[in-house]
Structures are given as C-alpha cells and as structure tokens.
Amino acid sequence: MRRSIERERERGGQAFFLHNRVESIQETAERLRALCPGARMAVAHGQMGDGELEAVMMDYLRGGADVLVCTSIIESGIDIPQRTR
C-alpha cells in the first residue's frame, strides 16, 4: 500500500482506498497515516451529513488530500474530473 500511495503522490496524483465498513473507517485511515506519514488523508462515507460529505469531497478535489479513504460511496456516481498540474 505504501509503495502505491507514494508512487501516486510522486507523479502528482491522488488515490482512493476503499474500506466498506463505516464502523472502522477512521481506524483504517489512521493505519494508512502511520504507513504513509507524509500523505494527507480524507475520509468519506454515506453516513456523513450532506454538508460534511460535500466539504470533504471538495477539499479532496481541490488537492487538499492525497488519499480518500472511503466506502463504496465512490460508486454512486461521484464524478471526479482529472485536473492538470
């Protein structure tokens, strides 16, 4: 995992990490933070309030996080366009 995330960061990209258990998603994000201390993590799941979820997604889209740790909410039609750097 660390190698994949670091490779993506080196090329200026972002990554998704799918974890489909809301109950332990924060713990998973913490484990990834420990594995990749320089990577900025964001967490998104369907039990978040609309405003909170939108804020997390907008921050991620603007480059505020390197990795989005999320549930399968990413399959619900969230369109994330590629941006050029």
N, CA, C and O atoms as a printed pandas DataFrame, in Angstrom:
     atom_number atom_name residue_name chain_id  residue_number  x_coord  y_coord  z_coord
0              1         N          MET        A               1    0.819   -1.176    0.000
1              2        CA          MET        A               1    0.000    0.000    0.000
2              3         C          MET        A               1    0.869    1.247    0.000
3              4         O          MET        A               1    0.650    2.169   -0.786
4              5         N          ARG        A               2    1.846    1.268    0.880
5              6        CA          ARG        A               2    2.707    2.451    0.980
6              7         C          ARG        A               2    3.355    2.769   -0.354
7              8         O          ARG        A               2    3.388    3.926   -0.775
8              9         N          ARG        A               3    3.862    1.763   -1.009
9             10        CA          ARG        A               3    4.524    1.973   -2.303
10            11         C          ARG        A               3    3.562    2.545   -3.337
11            12         O          ARG        A               3    3.922    3.445   -4.094
12            13         N          SER        A               4    2.358    2.029   -3.366
13            14        CA          SER        A               4    1.357    2.506   -4.335
14            15         C          SER        A               4    0.971    3.956   -4.067
15            16         O          SER        A               4    0.866    4.758   -4.995
16            17         N          ILE        A               5    0.763    4.289   -2.805
17            18        CA          ILE        A               5    0.393    5.659   -2.460
18            19         C          ILE        A               5    1.548    6.607   -2.762
19            20         O          ILE        A               5    1.335    7.673   -3.339
20            21         N          GLU        A               6    2.743    6.242   -2.386
21            22        CA          GLU        A               6    3.897    7.107   -2.641
22            23         C          GLU        A               6    4.135    7.293   -4.143
23            24         O          GLU        A               6    4.467    8.394   -4.583
24            25         N          ARG        A               7    3.971    6.255   -4.909
25            26        CA          ARG        A               7    4.136    6.357   -6.362
26            27         C          ARG        A               7    3.129    7.338   -6.950
27            28         O          ARG        A               7    3.462    8.147   -7.816
28            29         N          GLU        A               8    1.908    7.254   -6.471
29            30        CA          GLU        A               8    0.860    8.160   -6.952
30            31         C          GLU        A               8    1.177    9.598   -6.557
31            32         O          GLU        A               8    1.012   10.513   -7.363
32            33         N          ARG        A               9    1.622    9.799   -5.347
33            34        CA          ARG        A               9    1.989   11.149   -4.893
34            35         C          ARG        A               9    3.160   11.699   -5.694
35            36         O          ARG        A               9    3.167   12.877   -6.049
36            37         N          GLU        A              10    4.145   10.864   -5.981
37            38        CA          GLU        A              10    5.313   11.309   -6.748
38            39         C          GLU        A              10    4.939   11.801   -8.137
39            40         O          GLU        A              10    5.585   12.699   -8.677
40            41         N          ARG        A              11    3.913   11.225   -8.706
41            42        CA          ARG        A              11    3.501   11.661  -10.048
42            43         C          ARG        A              11    2.475   12.795   -9.989
43            44         O          ARG        A              11    1.954   13.228  -11.017
44            45         N          GLY        A              12    2.195   13.267   -8.776
45            46        CA          GLY        A              12    1.269   14.376   -8.615
46            47         C          GLY        A              12   -0.191   13.966   -8.591
47            48         O          GLY        A              12   -1.076   14.802   -8.770
48            49         N          GLY        A              13   -0.448   12.686   -8.372
49            50        CA          GLY        A              13   -1.817   12.196   -8.380
50            51         C          GLY        A              13   -2.395   12.002   -6.994
51            52         O          GLY        A              13   -1.767   12.320   -5.985
52            53         N          GLN        A              14   -3.599   11.475   -6.969
53            54        CA          GLN        A              14   -4.302   11.161   -5.734
54            55         C          GLN        A              14   -4.769    9.713   -5.810
55            56         O          GLN        A              14   -4.817    9.115   -6.885
56            57         N          ALA        A              15   -5.111    9.161   -4.647
57            58        CA          ALA        A              15   -5.526    7.762   -4.598
58            59         C          ALA        A              15   -6.817    7.613   -3.807
59            60         O          ALA        A              15   -7.146    8.440   -2.956
60            61         N          PHE        A              16   -7.539    6.539   -4.107
61            62        CA          PHE        A              16   -8.692    6.118   -3.328
62            63         C          PHE        A              16   -8.288    4.867   -2.562
63            64         O          PHE        A              16   -7.539    4.035   -3.075
64            65         N          PHE        A              17   -8.780    4.735   -1.342
65            66        CA          PHE        A              17   -8.619    3.497   -0.595
66            67         C          PHE        A              17  -10.013    3.088   -0.162
67            68         O          PHE        A              17  -10.631    3.754    0.669
68            69         N          LEU        A              18  -10.505    2.005   -0.715
69            70        CA          LEU        A              18  -11.858    1.541   -0.432
70            71         C          LEU        A              18  -11.870    0.692    0.834
71            72         O          LEU        A              18  -11.159   -0.308    0.938
72            73         N          HIS        A              19  -12.692    1.111    1.792
73            74        CA          HIS        A              19  -12.888    0.375    3.042
74            75         C          HIS        A              19  -14.382    0.424    3.334
75            76         O          HIS        A              19  -14.909    1.482    3.677
76            77         N          ASN        A              20  -15.052   -0.677    3.206
77            78        CA          ASN        A              20  -16.514   -0.673    3.218
78            79         C          ASN        A              20  -17.142   -0.901    4.588
79            80         O          ASN        A              20  -18.248   -1.435    4.671
80            81         N          ARG        A              21  -16.475   -0.516    5.647
81            82        CA          ARG        A              21  -17.063   -0.632    6.982
82            83         C          ARG        A              21  -16.959    0.723    7.677
83            84         O          ARG        A              21  -15.882    1.137    8.108
84            85         N          VAL        A              22  -18.086    1.396    7.774
85            86        CA          VAL        A              22  -18.114    2.717    8.394
86            87         C          VAL        A              22  -17.584    2.646    9.827
87            88         O          VAL        A              22  -16.902    3.563   10.285
88            89         N          GLU        A              23  -17.898    1.562   10.528
89            90        CA          GLU        A              23  -17.514    1.419   11.933
90            91         C          GLU        A              23  -16.003    1.493   12.141
91            92         O          GLU        A              23  -15.553    1.939   13.197
92            93         N          SER        A              24  -15.224    1.072   11.173
93            94        CA          SER        A              24  -13.766    1.035   11.360
94            95         C          SER        A              24  -13.006    1.867   10.327
95            96         O          SER        A              24  -11.794    1.709   10.181
96            97         N          ILE        A              25  -13.697    2.738    9.619
97            98        CA          ILE        A              25  -13.037    3.503    8.554
98            99         C          ILE        A              25  -12.009    4.489    9.121
99           100         O          ILE        A              25  -10.958    4.701    8.516
100          101         N          GLN        A              26  -12.305    5.092   10.277
101          102        CA          GLN        A              26  -11.345    6.026   10.876
102          103         C          GLN        A              26  -10.086    5.287   11.317
103          104         O          GLN        A              26   -8.976    5.791   11.147
104          105         N          GLU        A              27  -10.257    4.108   11.876
105          106        CA          GLU        A              27   -9.113    3.291   12.291
106          107         C          GLU        A              27   -8.251    2.930   11.066
107          108         O          GLU        A              27   -7.022    2.966   11.130
108          109         N          THR        A              28   -8.900    2.591    9.983
109          110        CA          THR        A              28   -8.177    2.267    8.750
110          111         C          THR        A              28   -7.415    3.477    8.241
111          112         O          THR        A              28   -6.271    3.353    7.806
112          113         N          ALA        A              29   -8.038    4.644    8.293
113          114        CA          ALA        A              29   -7.350    5.870    7.871
114          115         C          ALA        A              29   -6.140    6.132    8.760
115          116         O          ALA        A              29   -5.095    6.552    8.265
116          117         N          GLU        A              30   -6.262    5.893   10.050
117          118        CA          GLU        A              30   -5.129    6.080   10.968
118          119         C          GLU        A              30   -3.983    5.112   10.652
119          120         O          GLU        A              30   -2.812    5.488   10.701
120          121         N          ARG        A              31   -4.329    3.882   10.333
121          122        CA          ARG        A              31   -3.298    2.902    9.963
122          123         C          ARG        A              31   -2.579    3.330    8.693
123          124         O          ARG        A              31   -1.363    3.171    8.586
124          125         N          LEU        A              32   -3.324    3.875    7.725
125          126        CA          LEU        A              32   -2.701    4.379    6.497
126          127         C          LEU        A              32   -1.831    5.595    6.783
127          128         O          LEU        A              32   -0.763    5.745    6.189
128          129         N          ARG        A              33   -2.277    6.470    7.691
129          130        CA          ARG        A              33   -1.465    7.629    8.078
130          131         C          ARG        A              33   -0.130    7.177    8.673
131          132         O          ARG        A              33    0.913    7.767    8.391
132          133         N          ALA        A              34   -0.171    6.132    9.493
133          134        CA          ALA        A              34    1.049    5.607   10.100
134          135         C          ALA        A              34    1.972    4.998    9.039
135          136         O          ALA        A              34    3.195    5.112    9.125
136          137         N          LEU        A              35    1.377    4.361    8.055
137          138        CA          LEU        A              35    2.138    3.733    6.980
138          139         C          LEU        A              35    2.756    4.775    6.056
139          140         O          LEU        A              35    3.868    4.586    5.564
140          141         N          CYS        A              36    2.046    5.867    5.819
141          142        CA          CYS        A              36    2.462    6.928    4.889
142          143         C          CYS        A              36    2.383    8.266    5.609
143          144         O          CYS        A              36    1.466    9.046    5.351
144          145         N          PRO        A              37    3.321    8.547    6.504
145          146        CA          PRO        A              37    3.210    9.737    7.341
146          147         C          PRO        A              37    3.139   11.061    6.577
147          148         O          PRO        A              37    2.596   12.036    7.097
148          149         N          GLY        A              38    3.666   11.116    5.374
149          150        CA          GLY        A              38    3.621   12.363    4.618
150          151         C          GLY        A              38    2.363   12.562    3.802
151          152         O          GLY        A              38    2.142   13.646    3.261
152          153         N          ALA        A              39    1.533   11.535    3.701
153          154        CA          ALA        A              39    0.331   11.610    2.870
154          155         C          ALA        A              39   -0.823   12.221    3.654
155          156         O          ALA        A              39   -1.042   11.894    4.820
156          157         N          ARG        A              40   -1.542   13.096    3.007
157          158        CA          ARG        A              40   -2.721   13.722    3.616
158          159         C          ARG        A              40   -3.937   12.851    3.313
159          160         O          ARG        A              40   -4.218   12.538    2.156
160          161         N          MET        A              41   -4.657   12.462    4.376
161          162        CA          MET        A              41   -5.799   11.555    4.247
162          163         C          MET        A              41   -7.118   12.295    4.463
163          164         O          MET        A              41   -7.204   13.207    5.285
164          165         N          ALA        A              42   -8.134   11.891    3.719
165          166        CA          ALA        A              42   -9.505   12.356    3.928
166          167         C          ALA        A              42  -10.380   11.120    4.033
167          168         O          ALA        A              42  -10.060   10.080    3.458
168          169         N          VAL        A              43  -11.471   11.225    4.758
169          170        CA          VAL        A              43  -12.382   10.098    4.960
170          171         C          VAL        A              43  -13.783   10.504    4.500
171          172         O          VAL        A              43  -14.266   11.585    4.838
172          173         N          ALA        A              44  -14.427    9.630    3.728
173          174        CA          ALA        A              44  -15.794    9.890    3.250
174          175         C          ALA        A              44  -16.609    8.604    3.296
175          176         O          ALA        A              44  -16.136    7.533    2.916
176          177         N          HIS        A              45  -17.854    8.738    3.774
177          178        CA          HIS        A              45  -18.771    7.599    3.773
178          179         C          HIS        A              45  -20.203    8.103    3.755
179          180         O          HIS        A              45  -20.461    9.272    4.044
180          181         N          GLY        A              46  -21.115    7.238    3.423
181          182        CA          GLY        A              46  -22.511    7.602    3.227
182          183         C          GLY        A              46  -23.269    7.978    4.478
183          184         O          GLY        A              46  -24.379    8.499    4.370
184          185         N          GLN        A              47  -22.730    7.742    5.658
185          186        CA          GLN        A              47  -23.420    8.120    6.887
186          187         C          GLN        A              47  -23.071    9.537    7.342
187          188         O          GLN        A              47  -23.573   10.017    8.358
188          189         N          MET        A              48  -22.199   10.198    6.570
189          190        CA          MET        A              48  -21.856   11.584    6.879
190          191         C          MET        A              48  -23.015   12.471    6.450
191          192         O          MET        A              48  -23.762   12.117    5.537
192          193         N          GLY        A              49  -23.170   13.607    7.093
193          194        CA          GLY        A              49  -24.170   14.569    6.665
194          195         C          GLY        A              49  -23.804   15.115    5.291
195          196         O          GLY        A              49  -22.631   15.140    4.918
196          197         N          ASP        A              50  -24.805   15.550    4.547
197          198        CA          ASP        A              50  -24.560   16.036    3.187
198          199         C          ASP        A              50  -23.509   17.135    3.145
199          200         O          ASP        A              50  -22.609   17.105    2.305
200          201         N          GLY        A              51  -23.617   18.100    4.042
201          202        CA          GLY        A              51  -22.665   19.208    4.049
202          203         C          GLY        A              51  -21.253   18.760    4.356
203          204         O          GLY        A              51  -20.298   19.226    3.736
204          205         N          GLU        A              52  -21.121   17.857    5.311
205          206        CA          GLU        A              52  -19.805   17.349    5.692
206          207         C          GLU        A              52  -19.184   16.545    4.546
207          208         O          GLU        A              52  -18.006   16.703    4.227
208          209         N          LEU        A              53  -19.995   15.686    3.937
209          210        CA          LEU        A              53  -19.512   14.878    2.815
210          211         C          LEU        A              53  -19.086   15.780    1.660
211          212         O          LEU        A              53  -18.039   15.567    1.049
212          213         N          GLU        A              54  -19.897   16.777    1.370
213          214        CA          GLU        A              54  -19.553   17.697    0.289
214          215         C          GLU        A              54  -18.251   18.439    0.593
215          216         O          GLU        A              54  -17.419   18.616   -0.297
216          217         N          ALA        A              55  -18.070   18.873    1.837
217          218        CA          ALA        A              55  -16.844   19.584    2.215
218          219         C          ALA        A              55  -15.611   18.698    2.041
219          220         O          ALA        A              55  -14.583   19.149    1.536
220          221         N          VAL        A              56  -15.719   17.439    2.459
221          222        CA          VAL        A              56  -14.592   16.503    2.314
222          223         C          VAL        A              56  -14.275   16.286    0.835
223          224         O          VAL        A              56  -13.115   16.319    0.426
224          225         N          MET        A              57  -15.316   16.064    0.045
225          226        CA          MET        A              57  -15.109   15.820   -1.382
226          227         C          MET        A              57  -14.528   17.047   -2.087
227          228         O          MET        A              57  -13.640   16.913   -2.929
228          229         N          MET        A              58  -15.016   18.226   -1.755
229          230        CA          MET        A              58  -14.492   19.446   -2.387
230          231         C          MET        A              58  -13.027   19.653   -2.000
231          232         O          MET        A              58  -12.211   20.045   -2.834
232          233         N          ASP        A              59  -12.698   19.390   -0.742
233          234        CA          ASP        A              59  -11.307   19.518   -0.309
234          235         C          ASP        A              59  -10.420   18.545   -1.077
235          236         O          ASP        A              59   -9.333   18.905   -1.531
236          237         N          TYR        A              60  -10.891   17.314   -1.217
237          238        CA          TYR        A              60  -10.129   16.304   -1.968
238          239         C          TYR        A              60   -9.957   16.733   -3.420
239          240         O          TYR        A              60   -8.865   16.634   -3.979
240          241         N          LEU        A              61  -11.039   17.207   -4.026
241          242        CA          LEU        A              61  -10.979   17.645   -5.424
242          243         C          LEU        A              61  -10.014   18.804   -5.619
243          244         O          LEU        A              61   -9.370   18.916   -6.662
244          245         N          ARG        A              62   -9.916   19.651   -4.631
245          246        CA          ARG        A              62   -9.007   20.804   -4.711
246          247         C          ARG        A              62   -7.569   20.451   -4.362
247          248         O          ARG        A              62   -6.696   21.318   -4.358
248          249         N          GLY        A              63   -7.324   19.175   -4.069
249          250        CA          GLY        A              63   -5.958   18.737   -3.763
250          251         C          GLY        A              63   -5.597   18.811   -2.298
251          252         O          GLY        A              63   -4.419   18.742   -1.948
252          253         N          GLY        A              64   -6.590   18.951   -1.431
253          254        CA          GLY        A              64   -6.330   19.045   -0.003
254          255         C          GLY        A              64   -5.982   17.725    0.659
255          256         O          GLY        A              64   -5.608   17.696    1.831
256          257         N          ALA        A              65   -6.100   16.640   -0.077
257          258        CA          ALA        A              65   -5.746   15.316    0.451
258          259         C          ALA        A              65   -5.135   14.495   -0.673
259          260         O          ALA        A              65   -5.481   14.651   -1.844
260          261         N          ASP        A              66   -4.229   13.625   -0.289
261          262        CA          ASP        A              66   -3.588   12.734   -1.257
262          263         C          ASP        A              66   -4.358   11.429   -1.415
263          264         O          ASP        A              66   -4.345   10.812   -2.480
264          265         N          VAL        A              67   -5.028   11.016   -0.342
265          266        CA          VAL        A              67   -5.739    9.731   -0.332
266          267         C          VAL        A              67   -7.142    9.946    0.224
267          268         O          VAL        A              67   -7.313   10.579    1.265
268          269         N          LEU        A              68   -8.133    9.422   -0.469
269          270        CA          LEU        A              68   -9.502    9.438    0.020
270          271         C          LEU        A              68   -9.831    8.028    0.495
271          272         O          LEU        A              68   -9.970    7.105   -0.307
272          273         N          VAL        A              69   -9.953    7.879    1.806
273          274        CA          VAL        A              69  -10.360    6.606    2.398
274          275         C          VAL        A              69  -11.880    6.651    2.436
275          276         O          VAL        A              69  -12.464    7.490    3.123
276          277         N          CYS        A              70  -12.521    5.749    1.698
277          278        CA          CYS        A              70  -13.966    5.869    1.552
278          279         C          CYS        A              70  -14.632    4.507    1.413
279          280         O          CYS        A              70  -13.992    3.490    1.145
280          281         N          THR        A              71  -15.945    4.537    1.606
281          282        CA          THR        A              71  -16.751    3.348    1.373
282          283         C          THR        A              71  -17.106    3.322   -0.107
283          284         O          THR        A              71  -16.594    4.124   -0.888
284          285         N          SER        A              72  -17.963    2.421   -0.481
285          286        CA          SER        A              72  -18.336    2.311   -1.890
286          287         C          SER        A              72  -19.180    3.482   -2.353
287          288         O          SER        A              72  -19.752    3.438   -3.443
288          289         N          ILE        A              73  -19.268    4.529   -1.544
289          290        CA          ILE        A              73  -19.962    5.745   -1.952
290          291         C          ILE        A              73  -19.359    6.283   -3.248
291          292         O          ILE        A              73  -20.030    6.995   -3.994
292          293         N          ILE        A              74  -18.107    5.951   -3.518
293          294        CA          ILE        A              74  -17.480    6.420   -4.747
294          295         C          ILE        A              74  -18.133    5.795   -5.972
295          296         O          ILE        A              74  -17.949    6.277   -7.089
296          297         N          GLU        A              75  -18.897    4.722   -5.768
297          298        CA          GLU        A              75  -19.594    4.083   -6.880
298          299         C          GLU        A              75  -20.930    4.743   -7.186
299          300         O          GLU        A              75  -21.599    4.365   -8.148
300          301         N          SER        A              76  -21.326    5.719   -6.386
301          302        CA          SER        A              76  -22.663    6.295   -6.530
302          303         C          SER        A              76  -22.728    7.424   -7.552
303          304         O          SER        A              76  -23.664    8.224   -7.538
304          305         N          GLY        A              77  -21.767    7.488   -8.409
305          306        CA          GLY        A              77  -21.839    8.468   -9.478
306          307         C          GLY        A              77  -21.106    9.763   -9.203
307          308         O          GLY        A              77  -21.315   10.749   -9.910
308          309         N          ILE        A              78  -20.253    9.784   -8.195
309          310        CA          ILE        A              78  -19.452   10.979   -7.956
310          311         C          ILE        A              78  -18.472   11.110   -9.115
311          312         O          ILE        A              78  -17.653   10.222   -9.353
312          313         N          ASP        A              79  -18.563   12.207   -9.820
313          314        CA          ASP        A              79  -17.705   12.443  -10.979
314          315         C          ASP        A              79  -16.523   13.290  -10.542
315          316         O          ASP        A              79  -16.692   14.435  -10.124
316          317         N          ILE        A              80  -15.338   12.732  -10.637
317          318        CA          ILE        A              80  -14.139   13.461  -10.248
318          319         C          ILE        A              80  -13.286   13.647  -11.495
319          320         O          ILE        A              80  -12.611   12.719  -11.938
320          321         N          PRO        A              81  -13.320   14.843  -12.056
321          322        CA          PRO        A              81  -12.545   15.091  -13.271
322          323         C          PRO        A              81  -11.060   15.128  -12.987
323          324         O          PRO        A              81  -10.638   15.514  -11.897
324          325         N          GLN        A              82  -10.271   14.729  -13.961
325          326        CA          GLN        A              82   -8.823   14.832  -13.847
326          327         C          GLN        A              82   -8.444   16.297  -14.000
327          328         O          GLN        A              82   -9.005   17.005  -14.837
328          329         N          ARG        A              83   -7.522   16.738  -13.218
329          330        CA          ARG        A              83   -7.028   18.101  -13.379
330          331         C          ARG        A              83   -5.570   18.034  -13.780
331          332         O          ARG        A              83   -4.866   17.089  -13.425
332          333         N          THR        A              84   -5.127   19.002  -14.496
333          334        CA          THR        A              84   -3.735   19.024  -14.911
334          335         C          THR        A              84   -2.932   19.803  -13.893
335          336         O          THR        A              84   -3.411   20.769  -13.298
336          337         N          ARG        A              85   -1.720   19.368  -13.710
337          338        CA          ARG        A              85   -0.834   20.046  -12.750
338          339         C          ARG        A              85    0.309   20.655  -13.479
339          340         O          ARG        A              85    1.175   21.275  -12.861
